[in-house]
């Protein structure tokens, strides 16, 4: 059995890790940390987990966590993971970081997140960006930088058009419009998550400078623009990608479909839809659903993706990464249908 630890097990992504790992046939949760709830039974704090887990929240030394686990998930705020990774890796614990601390190059991280990266060996660690559909080298990694929720839905939506065409050069720009359920803002309440501000409303924010756009540009290597919104939904991110191609390129709807099928062949969590995807089909799952439409007599292709931000956009993707790191089928513990309605 794989012994798993979760540092930061009281937030939304930490709780989703607990829920999903409890259903994993090859995993035993050995430690879950929370300073706020230290000594309290996890299922007392979170009744939906009763009677599936008997553990209490702990607040223990990082070195002890490494000694008690085979894999450690860091479900901590941006800027905190770098405090844990050096000690965990020094004791050869494998790590999946759900924060942004190891996704970008050091200089880029410090510029965007406006803080110094305290891990002096950050660049030497060779973390792998944990989007398994694009990075099979996840299987050989010891440190995974789990992607952001917005970049997951965005990158997967257009990767076949950007990366999957022989010869390349077809895509000249991508404009992403994404809308996230409020759980993407985390468990701590804010003005954006206050019910009277969000109900019957759509709230755009950081319309030209959201931090996640750096991940999109890093992975796609084309001109990218991105605007996020918060919607009055608990889970899910629908992303509309406006893909602009070179005007002299001729590509049909059928050719686009063939490109996507070829690119995602064997990728079990990618589902191509004949129509357009909906959040209700992916809620609670690790699937990414994709649909697309070629605009006639235009240089625009519209691609729409749908993911659950807490699963494929977070904790589920982390477990998918773990599965590959330990030589398991990527579907282990994640192969189940969505919640409808």
VMD Tcl script that draws the C-alpha trace (Angstrom):
set ca {
  {0.00 0.00 0.00}
  {1.11 3.55 -0.75}
  {1.24 5.60 2.43}
  {0.02 9.13 1.71}
  {0.29 12.30 3.76}
  {-1.63 15.53 3.24}
  {-0.23 18.79 4.53}
  {-3.09 21.27 4.71}
  {-5.99 18.86 5.00}
  {-8.76 21.25 6.06}
  {-9.19 23.38 2.92}
  {-11.21 22.46 -0.14}
  {-8.37 20.77 -2.05}
  {-7.12 18.99 1.07}
  {-10.58 17.67 1.86}
  {-11.05 16.56 -1.74}
  {-7.75 14.69 -1.52}
  {-8.99 12.91 1.60}
  {-12.31 12.01 -0.04}
  {-10.71 10.64 -3.20}
  {-7.83 8.83 -1.50}
  {-10.27 7.06 0.82}
  {-11.70 5.38 -2.31}
  {-8.29 4.46 -3.74}
  {-7.61 0.70 -3.50}
  {-3.82 1.12 -3.30}
  {-3.55 3.99 -0.81}
  {-3.57 4.31 2.96}
  {-3.79 7.83 4.38}
  {-1.22 7.95 7.17}
  {-1.23 11.61 8.23}
  {-3.35 14.71 7.60}
  {-2.24 18.03 9.06}
  {-4.09 21.12 10.21}
  {-2.84 23.58 12.80}
  {-6.34 24.93 13.39}
  {-7.91 21.53 14.06}
  {-4.96 19.72 15.67}
  {-6.20 16.83 17.84}
  {-9.72 16.85 16.44}
  {-11.11 13.85 14.62}
  {-11.26 14.58 10.88}
  {-14.79 13.20 10.54}
  {-15.98 15.35 13.47}
  {-14.81 18.48 11.69}
  {-16.07 17.17 8.32}
  {-19.17 15.00 8.89}
  {-19.36 13.94 5.23}
  {-16.26 11.79 5.85}
  {-17.83 9.71 8.65}
  {-17.33 6.73 9.10}
  {-14.68 6.44 6.41}
  {-11.72 7.90 8.30}
  {-10.72 7.52 11.95}
  {-7.64 9.74 11.91}
  {-7.24 12.99 13.81}
  {-5.73 16.14 12.38}
  {-2.08 16.49 13.41}
  {0.52 19.24 13.50}
  {3.80 17.38 13.31}
  {7.34 17.99 12.15}
  {7.92 17.89 8.39}
  {10.68 15.30 8.79}
  {8.31 13.02 10.70}
  {5.73 13.34 7.93}
  {8.36 12.30 5.40}
  {9.32 9.26 7.50}
  {5.68 8.13 7.77}
  {4.79 8.45 4.08}
  {5.67 7.44 0.54}
  {4.01 10.45 -1.05}
  {3.13 13.85 0.40}
  {0.48 16.16 -1.05}
  {0.97 19.85 -0.28}
  {-2.46 21.51 -0.19}
  {-1.13 24.77 1.20}
  {-1.29 28.42 0.07}
  {1.07 29.84 -2.53}
  {4.36 30.69 -0.85}
  {4.08 27.97 1.81}
  {5.03 24.85 -0.15}
  {8.63 26.04 -0.51}
  {8.93 25.79 3.28}
  {8.19 22.05 3.17}
  {9.70 20.74 -0.07}
  {13.41 20.97 0.88}
  {12.93 18.91 4.06}
  {10.61 16.40 2.39}
  {12.95 15.82 -0.53}
  {15.98 15.63 1.77}
  {14.32 12.57 3.28}
  {13.42 11.25 -0.19}
  {9.67 11.69 0.16}
  {7.97 12.10 -3.19}
  {5.95 15.30 -3.35}
  {2.97 16.66 -5.26}
  {2.58 20.39 -4.71}
  {-0.88 21.83 -5.42}
  {0.32 25.43 -4.98}
  {2.13 27.52 -7.59}
  {5.54 27.40 -5.92}
  {7.17 24.96 -8.36}
  {5.21 25.54 -11.58}
  {7.27 28.39 -13.03}
  {10.91 29.31 -13.34}
  {12.24 31.12 -10.28}
  {12.46 34.59 -11.87}
  {9.01 34.29 -13.40}
  {7.51 33.10 -10.13}
  {9.03 35.98 -8.18}
  {7.85 38.51 -10.76}
  {4.26 37.26 -10.83}
  {3.73 36.28 -7.20}
  {5.79 39.21 -5.90}
  {7.68 37.21 -3.29}
  {11.12 35.69 -3.05}
  {11.38 31.97 -3.68}
  {13.09 30.71 -0.54}
  {14.12 27.29 -1.86}
  {17.72 27.91 -2.90}
  {17.72 24.62 -4.86}
  {14.46 25.34 -6.66}
  {15.92 25.17 -10.18}
  {17.94 22.03 -9.41}
  {14.88 20.10 -8.29}
  {13.55 19.76 -11.86}
  {9.89 19.67 -10.90}
  {7.56 18.33 -13.58}
  {4.45 20.26 -14.56}
  {1.81 17.70 -13.71}
  {-0.50 17.82 -16.69}
  {-0.26 14.13 -17.46}
  {-1.84 14.35 -20.91}
  {1.10 16.52 -22.03}
  {3.87 15.35 -19.71}
  {4.35 11.57 -19.52}
  {7.63 12.25 -17.68}
  {5.44 12.58 -14.59}
  {5.97 8.82 -14.21}
  {9.67 9.31 -13.41}
  {9.37 12.42 -11.25}
  {9.88 12.90 -7.52}
  {8.43 16.42 -7.38}
  {5.26 17.34 -9.26}
  {3.97 20.88 -9.68}
  {0.25 20.30 -9.97}
  {-1.23 22.76 -12.51}
  {-3.65 25.53 -11.63}
  {-7.35 24.91 -12.21}
  {-7.77 27.57 -14.90}
  {-4.69 26.46 -16.87}
  {-5.82 22.82 -16.79}
  {-9.10 23.53 -18.59}
  {-7.50 26.09 -20.90}
  {-4.37 24.20 -21.94}
  {-6.20 20.92 -22.54}
  {-8.79 22.75 -24.64}
  {-6.32 23.93 -27.27}
  {-3.19 21.76 -26.95}
  {-4.12 19.57 -29.95}
  {-4.42 22.63 -32.20}
  {-1.20 24.19 -30.91}
  {0.94 21.08 -30.52}
  {-0.77 18.35 -32.52}
  {-0.44 19.61 -36.10}
  {2.43 18.44 -38.23}
  {4.47 21.41 -39.37}
  {2.97 23.76 -36.76}
  {2.46 27.46 -37.32}
  {-1.29 27.23 -37.60}
  {-2.37 29.00 -34.40}
  {-1.42 32.67 -34.07}
  {-3.39 33.63 -30.93}
  {-5.69 32.18 -28.28}
  {-8.14 34.16 -26.16}
  {-9.47 32.32 -23.10}
  {-12.65 33.23 -21.22}
  {-13.11 31.09 -18.10}
  {-15.74 31.04 -15.37}
  {-15.06 29.35 -12.07}
  {-17.32 28.04 -9.35}
  {-16.79 29.80 -6.05}
  {-14.88 26.89 -4.49}
  {-11.95 27.99 -6.67}
  {-11.52 30.95 -4.33}
  {-10.80 28.66 -1.37}
  {-12.54 28.02 1.91}
  {-11.89 31.44 3.46}
  {-14.79 33.84 2.74}
  {-14.19 37.01 0.74}
  {-16.12 39.79 -0.99}
  {-16.19 37.67 -4.16}
  {-17.71 34.70 -2.34}
  {-20.22 36.65 -0.25}
  {-23.66 35.39 -1.32}
  {-25.34 38.78 -1.97}
  {-22.39 39.83 -4.16}
  {-22.34 36.66 -6.24}
  {-25.90 35.35 -6.47}
  {-27.53 36.10 -9.85}
  {-24.26 37.67 -10.91}
  {-21.02 37.00 -12.78}
  {-17.94 38.71 -11.39}
  {-14.92 39.31 -13.65}
  {-11.60 39.90 -11.91}
  {-7.93 40.42 -12.78}
  {-9.22 40.77 -16.33}
  {-5.84 41.25 -18.01}
  {-3.30 40.09 -15.41}
  {-4.38 36.87 -13.71}
  {-1.39 34.91 -12.40}
  {-2.42 31.68 -14.11}
  {-1.88 33.09 -17.60}
  {1.86 32.48 -17.15}
  {1.25 28.73 -17.02}
  {-0.83 28.88 -20.19}
  {1.87 30.77 -22.05}
  {4.57 28.44 -20.74}
  {2.80 25.32 -21.96}
  {1.34 26.60 -25.23}
  {4.11 28.92 -26.49}
  {1.68 31.09 -28.46}
  {0.15 34.51 -27.86}
  {-2.38 34.04 -25.05}
  {-4.94 36.37 -23.46}
  {-7.07 35.32 -20.49}
  {-9.96 36.74 -18.48}
  {-11.45 34.86 -15.49}
  {-14.85 35.24 -13.85}
  {-16.54 33.86 -10.73}
  {-20.03 32.42 -11.16}
  {-22.67 31.42 -8.59}
  {-21.82 27.73 -8.82}
  {-19.98 25.64 -6.24}
  {-17.84 23.55 -8.58}
  {-16.66 23.63 -12.14}
  {-14.86 25.69 -14.77}
  {-16.19 26.10 -18.30}
  {-13.58 27.66 -20.59}
  {-14.30 29.19 -23.98}
  {-11.17 29.40 -26.13}
  {-11.18 31.61 -29.21}
  {-8.40 30.15 -31.34}
  {-7.25 32.35 -34.22}
  {-5.39 30.58 -37.01}
  {-3.34 31.87 -39.90}
  {-5.75 33.23 -42.49}
  {-4.24 31.16 -45.29}
  {-4.83 27.93 -43.37}
  {-7.69 25.70 -44.49}
  {-8.98 23.30 -41.85}
  {-12.39 21.70 -41.65}
  {-14.51 20.63 -38.70}
  {-13.74 16.99 -39.51}
  {-10.00 17.68 -39.63}
  {-10.15 19.40 -36.25}
  {-11.97 16.40 -34.80}
  {-9.34 14.05 -36.20}
  {-6.57 16.20 -34.71}
  {-8.16 15.98 -31.25}
  {-8.79 12.25 -31.50}
  {-5.21 11.58 -32.53}
  {-3.70 13.86 -29.88}
  {-5.76 12.45 -26.99}
  {-5.76 8.82 -28.07}
  {-5.41 6.66 -24.97}
  {-5.93 9.59 -22.60}
  {-8.71 8.13 -20.53}
  {-9.88 11.30 -18.81}
  {-10.31 13.28 -22.03}
  {-13.80 13.11 -23.55}
  {-14.57 14.67 -26.93}
  {-18.19 15.73 -27.24}
  {-20.21 15.85 -30.44}
  {-22.05 18.81 -28.96}
  {-20.80 21.26 -26.36}
  {-19.70 20.23 -22.86}
  {-21.55 21.11 -19.67}
  {-20.49 21.33 -16.04}
  {-23.16 18.85 -14.98}
  {-21.37 16.09 -16.91}
  {-18.03 16.53 -15.16}
  {-19.06 17.56 -11.65}
  {-17.27 15.42 -9.07}
  {-15.10 13.70 -11.70}
  {-11.58 13.81 -13.13}
  {-12.81 14.17 -16.72}
  {-12.16 17.05 -19.06}
  {-14.89 17.35 -21.69}
  {-14.17 19.21 -24.92}
  {-16.30 20.42 -27.83}
  {-15.43 22.74 -30.72}
  {-16.85 24.57 -33.71}
  {-15.07 25.98 -36.77}
  {-16.47 29.36 -37.72}
  {-17.16 29.47 -41.45}
  {-15.28 32.02 -43.57}
  {-13.28 33.10 -40.55}
  {-9.90 32.60 -38.91}
  {-11.57 31.55 -35.63}
  {-12.10 28.15 -34.05}
  {-14.14 28.09 -30.82}
  {-13.22 25.36 -28.34}
  {-15.08 24.80 -25.07}
  {-13.84 22.68 -22.19}
  {-15.45 21.75 -18.88}
  {-13.74 20.45 -15.75}
  {-14.45 20.16 -12.05}
  {-11.99 22.65 -10.57}
  {-11.52 20.62 -7.37}
  {-10.96 17.29 -9.14}
  {-9.37 17.51 -12.60}
  {-8.42 21.09 -11.74}
  {-6.83 20.10 -8.44}
  {-6.96 17.04 -6.21}
  {-8.04 14.47 -8.80}
  {-5.25 15.51 -11.13}
  {-2.82 15.21 -8.22}
  {-3.93 11.61 -7.68}
  {-3.71 10.93 -11.41}
  {-0.09 12.11 -11.17}
  {0.50 9.90 -8.13}
  {-0.83 6.88 -9.99}
  {1.70 7.30 -12.77}
  {4.54 8.00 -10.33}
  {3.90 4.63 -8.65}
  {3.33 2.65 -11.85}
  {-0.44 2.33 -11.43}
  {-3.18 2.72 -14.01}
  {-3.98 6.44 -14.10}
  {-7.66 5.63 -13.46}
  {-7.11 4.02 -10.04}
  {-9.34 5.69 -7.48}
  {-10.72 8.13 -10.06}
  {-12.81 6.06 -12.44}
  {-16.42 6.99 -11.72}
  {-19.20 8.98 -13.45}
  {-20.32 12.51 -12.67}
  {-23.01 13.81 -10.34}
  {-26.28 14.58 -12.17}
  {-28.24 16.69 -11.49}
}
mol new
graphics top color blue
foreach p $ca { graphics top sphere $p radius 0.5 }
foreach p [lrange $ca 0 end-1] q [lrange $ca 1 end] { graphics top cylinder $p $q radius 0.2 }
display resetview
